[in-house]
Amino acid sequence: MAEEQHDNSKFQIFRAKDAPGLMEAKCMTVEPFSPAQRAGMDKAIAAGYLEGDEIRVLSQVPGFGLTHVWFKPGYALPLHSHDCDCLYYVIAGTLKMGTEDLGPRDSFFIPAGVPYTYKPGPEGVEILEFRHANAFNFVNLAKGEAFWDRAAEQAASHHEDWKTAKRPSLTA
């Protein structure tokens, strides 16, 4: 989708059913991992980590990007940053960011370069990500083994449930 050219002078419709996955859309680059980060991520993936999220790029037009993210209960999002500002809107479910609990219709803004993470609530969380950019990076800042060990444990304990999990927006 990122490779397609869109005519911004015309009305356009973007269908959710046609939305590519984040990596398929090729709008996010991942900064190189350290050996410890790579080993940790590999361990988490082997435990089923990739079953814990679903990310779809809903639309990409010059200067704008809209992404739908569903993090399932127990998903361990690493501390990370991006090279562009992002406004997040909670559709359904809940999340905990630091000491703040956010739920449906809450939003938060993360400036470019600011490290952040959050934890999906017990029902998971669905959010929309609004970026005034077509491409962005992902800088993994979870450097220690402790995070990756916990991520692998979380993935292993939730892996089977993640396979049949229902989006919070479908159960509300």
Secondary structure in CASP SS format (residue, H / E / C, confidence):
PFRMAT SS
TARGET T0000
AUTHOR 0000-0000-0000
METHOD secondary structure of the structure
MODEL  1
M C 1.00
A C 1.00
E C 1.00
E C 1.00
Q C 1.00
H C 1.00
D C 1.00
N C 1.00
S C 1.00
K C 1.00
F C 1.00
Q C 1.00
I C 1.00
F C 1.00
R C 1.00
A H 1.00
K H 1.00
D H 1.00
A C 1.00
P C 1.00
G E 1.00
L H 1.00
M H 1.00
E H 1.00
A H 1.00
K C 1.00
C C 1.00
M E 1.00
T E 1.00
V E 1.00
E C 1.00
P C 1.00
F C 1.00
S C 1.00
P H 1.00
A H 1.00
Q H 1.00
R H 1.00
A H 1.00
G H 1.00
M H 1.00
D H 1.00
K H 1.00
A H 1.00
I H 1.00
A H 1.00
A C 1.00
G C 1.00
Y H 1.00
L H 1.00
E H 1.00
G H 1.00
D E 1.00
E E 1.00
I E 1.00
R E 1.00
V E 1.00
L E 1.00
S E 1.00
Q E 1.00
V E 1.00
P C 1.00
G C 1.00
F E 1.00
G E 1.00
L E 1.00
T E 1.00
H E 1.00
V E 1.00
W E 1.00
F E 1.00
K C 1.00
P C 1.00
G C 1.00
Y C 1.00
A C 1.00
L C 1.00
P C 1.00
L C 1.00
H E 1.00
S E 1.00
H C 1.00
D C 1.00
C C 1.00
D C 1.00
C E 1.00
L E 1.00
Y E 1.00
Y E 1.00
V E 1.00
I E 1.00
A E 1.00
G E 1.00
T E 1.00
L E 1.00
K E 1.00
M E 1.00
G C 1.00
T C 1.00
E E 1.00
D E 1.00
L E 1.00
G C 1.00
P C 1.00
R C 1.00
D C 1.00
S E 1.00
F E 1.00
F E 1.00
I E 1.00
P C 1.00
A C 1.00
G C 1.00
V C 1.00
P C 1.00
Y E 1.00
T C 1.00
Y C 1.00
K E 1.00
P E 1.00
G E 1.00
P E 1.00
E E 1.00
G E 1.00
V E 1.00
E E 1.00
I E 1.00
L E 1.00
E E 1.00
F E 1.00
R E 1.00
H C 1.00
A C 1.00
N C 1.00
A C 1.00
F E 1.00
N E 1.00
F E 1.00
V E 1.00
N E 1.00
L C 1.00
A C 1.00
K C 1.00
G C 1.00
E H 1.00
A H 1.00
F H 1.00
W H 1.00
D H 1.00
R H 1.00
A H 1.00
A H 1.00
E H 1.00
Q H 1.00
A H 1.00
A H 1.00
S H 1.00
H H 1.00
H H 1.00
E H 1.00
D H 1.00
W H 1.00
K H 1.00
T H 1.00
A C 1.00
K C 1.00
R C 1.00
P H 1.00
S H 1.00
L H 1.00
T H 1.00
A C 1.00
END
